[in-house]
Amino acid sequence: MKRLIFLTLAFAVGLCVKAQTVDTLLNIYSVNPIDFSVRVPDGNYRVTVTLGSKKRAAQTVVRAESRRHYTDVITTKKGKYQTLSFVVNKHEPQIDAANRVKLKTREQTYKNWDDALNLQFCGPAPAVQRIIIEPDTAATTVFLCGNSTVVDQEKEPWASWGQMITRWFTPDVVIANYAESGLSATTFLAQLRLDKILTQLRRGDYVICEFGHNDEKEHKAGDGAWYSYSRNLKIFVDRVRAKGGHIIFVTPTARRFFEADQRTLRNTHGDYPEAMRTVARREQVPVIELNGMTTAFYEALGFEGSKRALVHYPANTFADQPEPLADNTHFNPYGAWEVAKMIVMGLKQMHCPLADHLRADWQDFDPSHPDNPDAFIWYPSGNTNLTKPDGN
């Protein structure tokens, strides 16, 4: 991958407002990421940004909350501007007067869960002229439930498909990511994350669930693919449908675990993908076959090449990294980018109405013919944490 130099924060702008509409003239440019935050109630917000500077040419990438990716590099000439809009979901842990989502300790500092809507402008030379934030009640919300392969990873070099898929939707669709590393369907429910989703979900919204990695490590009485896992999936179906929502299952991403031939990937998930399919058939839930797509993806890249989709880096790639990083489950930005494309293709293949709201530059993707990792450029967001996420 390119651009592995991590930048330090140059500007941070914060506002605290009671009104739900914000119109701010910034005229800021930098060589480092620019952060902007404003306190707003839970909900969806249409963000309109004008990028560029009258003083210099600019190259700006737009992200929100915990590194949700909204644009690739937008290039503007000196004195020229480009305006674009997208919708961001903001949520905090409070459910009602008596209940809160039971966040993990490290989540307490995540931008995804604070009381503000957070924007970041990074890239080679970011420049922001104006930001308008206003409530949006028209967009269809897609709530994401899952683990470390889905969550908006807070810091580099980790990434997941949930924070990349935002790149591909028009402002008619907004992604609300409730996933967290290390969670199973059991712990997701126990932490009241679905309870929180159901307070926000409107009729016609979607809930997408990918579980399996951590469910298979539960070994109490009654656990297993055909009992607790299947029962929990049925709970998601019943509760989402009772609120008028649509539910979609996603079979778990494959782990990079090659057989001795170093060509064929082993299924490390046992009965869990088939248990999900069985519940889906019985309950008539559409399924995105991510397990099969990621298997084809790793096998296409090959034994060595597949490392480039995951957090595999030699020692000293990052500051204070004396040992190599070798993780066969968790994606880096390139891998997350590719898996997000697989999710979009799954939506298209099932003729989901969400696929009618893809941006004009979307091109169909075949995981057995992945994008060249050498051609992928990622501009880091400025914060690094080399601690492996929970789960495996």
Sequence and secondary structure as in RCSB ss.txt:
>XXXX:A:sequence
MKRLIFLTLAFAVGLCVKAQTVDTLLNIYSVNPIDFSVRVPDGNYRVTVTLGSKKRAAQTVVRAESRRHYTDVIT
TKKGKYQTLSFVVNKHEPQIDAANRVKLKTREQTYKNWDDALNLQFCGPAPAVQRIIIEPDTAATTVFLCGNSTV
VDQEKEPWASWGQMITRWFTPDVVIANYAESGLSATTFLAQLRLDKILTQLRRGDYVICEFGHNDEKEHKAGDGA
WYSYSRNLKIFVDRVRAKGGHIIFVTPTARRFFEADQRTLRNTHGDYPEAMRTVARREQVPVIELNGMTTAFYEA
LGFEGSKRALVHYPANTFADQPEPLADNTHFNPYGAWEVAKMIVMGLKQMHCPLADHLRADWQDFDPSHPDNPDA
FIWYPSGNTNLTKPDGN
>XXXX:A:secstr
 B        EEEEEE SSS EEEEEEEE SS EEEEEE  SEEEEEEEEEE SSS EEEEEEETTTEE  S EE
E TT EEEEEEEEEE  SB SSS B    GGGGG GGGSSEEEEEEEEEE EEEEEEEEE  SSEEEEEE STTT
S  SSBT B GGGTGGGGB TTEEEEE   TT  HHHHHHTTHHHHHHHH  TT EEEEE  TTGGG  STT SI
IIIIHHHHHHHHHHHHHTT EEEEE       B TTSSSB   STTHHHHHHHHHHHHT  EE HHHHHHHHHHH
HHHHHGGGGEEEE TTSSTT  S EEEEEEE HHHHHHHHHHHHHHHHHTT GGGGGB TT     TTS   GGG
 B    S B  S  S  
